[in-house]
Amino acid sequence: MEKNRAITIIEDAFDKAFNKESFTLFIKNLLNNIDASENKYREYRGNMIKESFRPHIVQYTRIGEYIDPHELAMDILAIEVTEESKLDQARTSLRNFVIDHLGKFEKDYALAAFYSKTDRGQNWRFSFIKLEHQTTIESGKIKHQKIFTPARRYSFLVGEDEKSHTAKRQLLPLLQNVYNNPLIEDIEKAFSIEVVTNDFFEQYKELFLHISDYFNKDNKQIRDILQLAGTDISRFTKKLLGQIVFLYFLQKKGWLGVFREENWGKGQKNFLQLLFNKAKAEGKNFYKDYLQYLFYEALARQHGDNNYYERFDCCIPFLNGGLFEADYDWKETPIHIPNTLFRNEEKIKKTGDVGTGILDVFDRYNFTIREDEPLEKEVAIDPEMLGKVFENMLEIKERKSKGAFYTPREVVHYMCQESLIYYLNNAINHEDSEIVPKEDIEVFVHNGILFLENDERVVEKGKETDNYNYRLPESIRINANGLDKLLTNIKICDPAIGSGAFPIGLLHELVNLQLILRKHLSSDYLSQKSNIIGLKPEDCHSDKYIYRIKRHSIQESIYGVDIDASAIDIARLRLWLSLVVDEENFDNIEALPNLDYKIVIGDSLISKFGDGIIEVEWDKKTSVGTAKFYVETVQKLLKDISEKQKVFFRTINITEKNYLRKEIRNLKLDILYNQLFFNREAYINKTSIRGGFSLTAKDIHYNSERKLAIEKIDKTLERIEFLKNNPQELFNYFDWKLDFPNVMNPMLVEEDKSGFDIVIGNPPYISYYGNKGQKLTEGEKTSFLFAYEHIKHINDRINSMNLMTEKGIKLLNRNGFLTFITNKTLSVLPSYQSIREYLLKNTEIVYLITNLTPFKAIVDCIVFGICFKNVNLNIKYYSGQLNDFSLVKKTIFQSNPKYELHQSEFGNIINIIEKQTLPLGNLITINRGVNIGGCFDDFFSPIPQNGYYKYLSGTKNIKPFYYEWEESDGYFKFDTRLEQKLKLAGATIALGNPERYVKSRLFIPESGQQIMAAYSTERIYGSYGLLIGSSSNEDSLYYSLLLLNSEIITFYAIQKELLRKGKKATPHIGTKGLKTIPIPILMANNHLIIKWLSRYLYYICKKQNRLLHVNFFKMIANSIVYELYFPEEIHAANKGIIEYLHDLKPISDSMTNEQKLAIINSEFERLYDPYHPVRNNVETIENVEIVRIIKESLKK
């Protein structure tokens, strides 16, 4: 079909109120061929609709049936709902209605239009519904079983007030294809949310970069204004885009541009667009003259009872919260942003869309105020999708930035639900009594929302009937009060909150669970709860209940920290947005809660003050002298902070909020001053000046160091005084017990109750060691050594992920639960053994997920959940999928010498390999190649020069047994004097020992899909990405060469996660992992076999000819290694070859190439004889099961 004709058909159907004729025409053109027989398809209404669906459905029409080329059947339906609000508020019931219909007609798919006549069908939904199957095995036979719960619905928002841009883009290819009937899987792809997310992210990212470029290149005034305000262009731009996108949701709700006498919800749904048009018509600047006033005056301040804002002649809701509080003095130094950055006529080459401004881009998308759910997805920009975009944006600072990747919704959903299950189980049950079985809690959390409608009907009827029985477990219903109280009072924290994905996920679960329990709560308890959440008792069974429990959870339960200020802006915005979507009180829109002391900027790992560290001694307990005064002072200051925070949370007046911020800031500074002053006095008392007439050099040095230490404290005290007297100066200091005193501080909370109930998140992966690692000061290293038990030595390989794991555990209360998704290296890397030992000895790991089905992450990940009690002592071990686990005893990991949190599916084979007691590191010394940092020009020459030698630049040079050097790799000069000079200048370089490049050695690539090694005798240097194996024993080198090029070593390294194999990043192995590989001890009479075979392979591989010879000798080498590791299995199958190789002819360096080749060729002819046992055994060795398993695993 011609493109314009296809566009017209879509627009006629989707840009207008629902019309059955236009919809039917669209469907017929989309599917090309549907069965719409009059005698088969008709309308269903009244008693023809099941009783449970009648409150939602008026009638529906079967428009037709479609059979795709794979013989899959799909019904096409037009469904009239009772009222427009059902489209949003009864999504589960509408989905269940279609599922019920499909069950009657034995189909798995439907395309359905959902509309209501209460708004003349003005806005409607076009949905694809899909039933999913579960495969089960019964009596050895595979059966497909239809499951009710996992059915999914995907919907386009269409109608008069919606944009059809997304629907057009995704449905157009199907509509244009008139020659082929679409597959149902192609129809499902057209409803892809991932496509919309990626498309919106790319355009959002381009907006950010375009605006940032303008500020950076063309507007010094803006840069100066932001610098003076203590912010930067990146943060300002992200906040600006966040503010505008937030307003798109507000105008979607009809909250902007409300006429004076109208109710909230009746506002202009294109308010921002109209405001821009007005600015343009008046020749004014949209940002300076309109948006600044909208942000920082209309939305940020209260304007009378109805919030009428005279400048815009309409009502604008007062939002509070901080999103629309200015970071700069917008009245004295207003910012001017060109109107063309909001609207223009530029054409996007890639898509053909016109307009690259902020409003242009946002106008092209549908915005929905309903958050995405696992089973219910709208193909539009919803708060959850926006969170993914924000999370991707966190790392974007400039055009070369790639962005982060969000944790998939399914993983977040799993982590949130499991954390709640274990928290509730730990909190309500005790070792000596089980009040609610854990299995019932699992049903409650996993499936309770699916039972809600059914169980509410049972409650309304007053008893169970033949048609309606309670599906929620009885123990949950009986103990509803206790469970609800735990959920109402819960305290959760994400110590690296990012965009807030995990708190938002938990918030969604908390609301659902409290909604499930509502009908089962006693009237007395519900009355008490209504007071706590700020709701009238009579409103507890209205829609206001959802909003109030969500608001209470945001204000009282959720905490988060991030070092990135932009992340905090975004996390707060997401929480406010999640609240706004549920606000349905059109009489009085409530101000958003203040989150300043809930979601905060800070370093979760260490309490830094400027360039130093101040650790407050919260646990100091004494009743005498200076210490008593210190403790009493801190207690008083802390109580003041706690009380002022509580007042702040309730305050909506900006002036009062700013006053409280200043007061709390000064109290925090007073605590730090008090601590430092105490430290100063204690240090002076502990140390004394060394005097006398004959001071030694040691005494003079001691007195000098003492004086410097006191002066350093004094300077910090002066800085604190300066900050108190200059409130405009930036003060970022974070301490868990100071910033969250009512949760964490033992001075205010009973020690056994202090801490969070749930700690959840995705900790950052930052290395504080190595060439690319961030550097730590000596003070930071000392602080980490003192504060973190898994750090044993000051120069340990410190990593933020491991630090955050231990910190997260210490943030928990005794019933608390922690769940993290982290880099997989935590579970297997030899350098991280101490954090695994800490976990296994101090906590109970309850689940561990590894080898997750790949998603858009930079590295492979693991997910784990831990608490302090696990009566089963079994770990749920997942591999690959979230619905596939086995129970593994904790002792399996505890008994592992390296405490690896990994279990290979080939455990029996690994156990046999590990019976070898000699580590590779005992056979050869393994070091890294030369590390020259960025000093390339200082050491390299493109042409040969005196003192310069060939250089292997990386993995590409290394092949099994040999290497290839190219002229482009260049020449390197090993210059230790230059090395020391550059080090003194601050360069990070390490050339290592030159001797290892003079004698025979192995070059081993650190990264690659397999482990390999190349042998070298010439003076040639290797880069930092190459590992250098050396030994004074030539036989050890040859043996290592043969082993490292074998299948077994690669297999072992992959299974032990030493070599992390996958598509997301190049696998790599470090020196420590390589050294630990167990190898067989070689019998003396076998050394010559290894030596001559290694020489054969080195020589013929290097010459790169005689491929048949190369492959055959490699097969021999592999077979030898199999026989060394698995002698019993190989000999039992009569596949051994070592006994037939003792007469191998030697080759030496003194021989000519022709002589070497002649010997190798004669040995090949002898061994390759069809009747020789070596050829027979190497060609059939795969018949040995253990060998076959290894070979097949390496093919995957």
Helices and strands as residue ranges (DSSP letters): H 3-14, H 20-31, E 43-45, G 46-48, G 51-53, E 57-67, E 73-81, H 86-89, H 91-104, E 109-116, G 117-119, E 123-130, E 133-138, E 141-146, E 152-159, H 165-176, H 184-190, H 193-218, H 220-228, H 233-252, H 271-281, H 286-286, I 287-291, H 292-293, I 294-298, E 308-309, G 310-312, E 314-315, G 339-341, H 358-363, E 376-378, H 383-393, H 409-428, H 438-461, H 474-478, H 480-488, E 492-494, H 501-517, G 518-520, H 523-533, G 537-539, H 544-556, E 558-562, H 565-580, E 599-601, E 608-609, E 612-613, H 625-650, H 654-686, H 697-725, H 736-739, H 741-744, E 756-761, H 778-787, H 800-810, E 812-823, H 825-828, G 830-832, H 833-842, E 844-850, E 861-867, E 874-879, E 885-889, H 890-894, H 907-913, E 918-919, H 920-923, E 925-928, H 936-939, E 940-941, E 949-952, G 955-957, G 967-969, E 971-972, H 976-984, G 994-997, E 1001-1005, E 1014-1016, E 1021-1022, E 1026-1030, H 1034-1044, H 1047-1055, H 1071-1075, E 1078-1079, G 1084-1086, H 1087-1103, H 1107-1125, H 1127-1132, G 1138-1140, H 1153-1167, H 1173-1180, G 1181-1183, H 1185-1195
